[in-house]
């Protein structure tokens, strides 16, 4: 077999443009944000260097910040909890449906809808019955009047209502990812396992899940990091209200940076979010590296 030999300079010439673009769009903005977090600045006028004061205020004196971190992490946990469900659905589709591509595409439809459309749709569903809210109207029809709620204006349940919308929208996305991974597993392995008496859930536990761990990890990382950066749907549906009950890190950052005109403080929140994403990614990779060693 002939091996194409290319000089390092040629490789560098092709890689360099993309590398410069990546550095310019990712690393430099992160560094600028870190530096801006050290400033007392409204984003327009003169700035004043105040060191770590923004971070001190963030960690110890901001009554909204830590609750928003808690809600963000809960968002991430709920998002990761749907990945096993997506895997189970993908297994059922692959095993019992002869032509599953149509169903998989149907489940994927909510993902391609605009977040504004999804948010407005679910705001209408969650409205009070007097305003045409479908959910409350159905509960009334079933004589479950005590179950009717002000889903988006009750601080105790508003965040859970948003969790459900996110799970509904992205379940098809992760189902597609898991379904693609399962289809790439050779059928010969299942046939050999069937000869040895391993079928159904037993085969899934010993074959499907171990061989699908890299794909499972991709879904976990995407769900976790995407949840940490959750912003658009929350802004459309509640804008962080009522009384900061649905504020997450990104919405709090937006409010501080552009509504309160505390750009330096908002940059400090952004820096915290970047560090949190990096730590979460490292932890998830360590966990799945151990799982891969255990099952292989």
Residue pairs with C-beta under 8 A, 6 or more apart in sequence:
30 271
30 274
33 267
33 270
33 271
33 274
34 267
34 271
35 267
36 263
36 264
36 267
37 54
37 55
37 264
37 265
37 267
37 268
37 270
37 271
38 49
38 50
38 51
38 52
38 54
38 264
39 47
39 48
39 49
39 50
39 54
39 263
39 264
39 267
40 47
40 48
40 49
40 50
40 53
40 54
40 264
41 47
41 48
41 263
41 264
42 261
42 262
42 263
43 257
43 258
43 261
43 263
44 261
47 264
50 264
54 264
54 265
54 267
54 268
55 268
55 271
55 272
57 265
58 65
58 265
58 268
58 269
58 272
59 65
64 244
64 247
64 252
65 252
65 269
67 244
67 247
68 244
68 247
68 248
68 249
68 251
68 252
69 249
69 276
71 159
71 246
71 247
71 248
72 227
72 228
72 230
72 248
72 249
72 250
74 159
74 163
75 162
75 163
75 166
75 227
75 228
75 230
75 248
76 223
76 224
76 227
76 228
76 280
78 163
78 166
78 167
78 227
79 166
79 167
79 170
79 223
79 224
79 226
79 227
80 220
80 223
80 224
80 227
82 167
82 170
82 171
82 174
82 223
83 174
83 178
83 216
83 219
83 220
83 223
85 171
86 171
86 174
86 175
86 177
86 178
86 219
87 178
87 209
87 212
87 216
89 107
89 171
89 175
89 178
90 175
90 178
90 179
90 181
90 182
91 182
91 204
91 208
93 100
93 103
93 104
93 175
93 179
94 100
94 179
94 182
94 183
97 103
100 179
104 172
104 175
104 176
104 179
106 172
107 171
107 172
107 175
107 176
108 172
108 173
108 175
108 176
109 172
110 118
110 168
110 169
110 170
110 171
110 172
111 169
111 170
111 172
111 173
113 169
115 232
115 233
115 236
116 232
116 236
118 165
118 169
118 233
118 236
119 165
119 232
119 233
119 236
119 237
120 236
122 161
122 165
122 237
123 152
123 236
123 237
124 132
124 133
124 134
125 133
125 134
125 135
126 133
126 135
126 151
126 152
126 161
127 133
127 136
128 136
128 148
128 150
129 136
129 137
129 140
129 148
133 151
135 151
136 148
136 149
139 145
139 147
139 148
140 148
149 157
151 157
151 158
151 161
152 158
152 161
152 237
152 238
153 241
153 242
154 242
155 242
155 243
155 245
156 245
158 238
158 241
158 242
158 245
158 246
159 245
159 246
162 233
162 234
162 237
162 238
162 246
165 233
165 237
166 227
166 230
166 233
169 233
170 223
170 226
174 219
174 222
174 223
177 215
177 218
177 219
177 222
178 212
178 215
178 216
178 219
180 215
181 212
181 214
181 215
181 216
182 208
182 212
185 207
185 208
185 211
185 212
189 207
189 211
190 203
190 207
193 199
193 203
193 206
193 207
194 203
198 206
198 207
209 216
209 295
210 295
210 296
213 288
213 291
213 292
213 295
214 288
214 292
216 288
217 284
217 285
217 288
220 284
220 288
221 281
221 284
221 285
224 280
224 281
224 284
225 277
225 280
225 281
228 249
228 250
228 273
228 276
228 277
228 280
229 250
229 273
229 277
230 248
230 250
231 248
231 250
231 251
231 254
234 240
234 246
234 248
234 250
234 251
235 251
235 254
237 246
238 245
238 246
239 251
240 246
240 247
240 248
240 251
240 252
240 255
244 252
247 255
249 269
249 272
249 273
249 276
250 273
252 269
253 266
253 269
253 270
253 273
254 266
256 262
256 265
256 266
256 269
257 263
257 265
257 266
257 267
257 269
258 266
